[in-house]
Each structure stands twice: as C-alpha cells, then as structure tokens.
Amino acid sequence: MAKARAASPKSLRARADGGPAPVAPVSVAPPTIRRIVPADLKDALAKGLDDFWAMPSHLLFLCLIYPIAGLYLGRLAVGFDVLPMLFPLAAGFALIGPFAAIGLYEISRRREQGLDTSWRHAFDVLHSPSRAAIAELGGVLMVLFLCWLGVALILYRSMFGDDVPRDPIDFFREIFTSRAGWTLILVGNAIGFVFAVVTLMIGVVSFPLLLDRNVDATTAIKTSLQAVKANPATMALWGLIVAALLVLGSIPALVGLAIVMPVLGHATWHLYRKLIER
C-alpha cells in the first residue's frame, strides 16, 4: 500500500493573509477523545466570553440579528394566531444553535491561530472542504426542529383544541391557571428535554470537528456521541448550563440571546478543543 503523502503548506486550512482556506487533506486517524471535568466547562465559557468581547463588530451585528428575530417571532405568534408556538419557537434556538453558530466557531478558530477575525470570515465555512457534511448535519438538526414544532402543536391541540385566545394575557392566564395548562408545561418540557438531549449528543462536537478537519458527517456524529459517552456527567452539566442561559436570554423578549447565543457558540469551540486531541 502506498504511503500517504505529507501535507504540503498549501494544504493547511488557513492562511496567514486571511484569504480563502485551501482544501485540507482528508483526515484518516479517528479523533482522540479526552475526559474533562466541570472546571473545563467554566474555562470554556470564560474563553467564549473573552472571544465575544474581543470582537465588538460582532456585538453590533448579533445585537441586531437576534432581537429582530425574536421580535419577529413574537409578532408572528400574536398576529397570526400561533401564540401557542411562541415558546416552542424560542426553545427551538437550542436545537438549531449548533448549526447556526458555525460561523462563530470559525472566528474563534481564527483568533486562536492569531489570524484576522473580522466578521466576514464567519462565512469562510462556505469554502470548507467539509461544507457538504456541514449542510447535511445542519439538515438533520432542521428536521429535529420541525419535528419538535409539530409535536408541540399536536400536544397543545390535544389539551386545548383549535381555539386560541386572541389576547396574549388570556392565553397565559389559561396556561398558568388551569390543570390542562400545567400538564402542557410538564409534558411539553419533558418532550423538549428529549429533543435537547439528542441535539446535544450529536451536535456538541460534530460541527466544530467538521470545521477543523476534513471528515464526513457520520464520523462527526460518532465522535460527538463518543465524547458524550466518555464524559456523561460533565456533558449533562453542560446541557443544563446551555438550557439555563438560553432561558435567561429569552426572558427579555429574546433580546438577551444577542449575548447568550454568541458566547455559547464561542464557548462550544473551546469545549471542542478540550474534548478532542489536536
């Protein structure tokens, strides 16, 4: 069998001049997974916050994107009689977050290597040799997101039928003061928890790995599952941290997501670095 050729300088994923990334050699060796502890989660979050504050141009960009998206969802819910879907839509950020944050992983990767971190480099993922696998895995998360919305709608209608209060105050009063409403909250959160766990298991490592190495989607998902299996307690804690921060970010009309989402995105890159040997 012929020996694999060493990668030439042109095969490196990033160039010092900040230009488009050349094609990377196909990664053959399976990724090596490390064991981590809760202190590593704290460090990953600290580094994620540092990445966020170090790039103020991204702050303006993201402060526009997430509040506008949140207000649009709210207007959609109130104006088109889909008020029951407001919470599932907001919770859906957690399901598509690993894919939506891939540009932030790229910015953290570039900052780690001392390269230019202007916002336009968030789109360098379009030139990644793994872009097809990234799109494929993103499609998987989108299917999960749509399934979650479908299940949430079916659950609401099974409790309250097709009638939706026109006034948001009446809607929330109905949810929080009736037995059916509390049943909806408990069962809905239990089902949402299952969707969130599945997303965490397949997405916590896979997208950063696809960005960092030229692997296929199957390898990325297997590696993510193995990383969670090797660190069950620590990864469960990470999932709780993500859920808690997303709830806090969603409370003020989703405006807090302008900070929470990018910080979690950057932190996920640093968590990947701790979980996977270079």
Secondary structure, DSSP 8 states (H G I E B T S, - for coil): --------GGGSS--TT--------B--S---B----HHHHHHHHHHHHHHHHH-HHHHHHHHHHHHHHHHHHHHHHHHTT-GGGHHHHHHTHHHHHHHHTHHHHHHHHHHHTT----GGGGGGGGG-TTHHHHHHHHHHHHHHHHHHHHHHHHHHHHHHTT---SSHHHHHHHHHHSHHHHHHHHHHHHHHHHHHHHHHHHHTTHHHHHHHSB--HHHHHHHHHHHHHHSHHHHHHHHHHHHHHHHHHHTTTTTTHHHHHHHHHHHHHHHHHHHB--
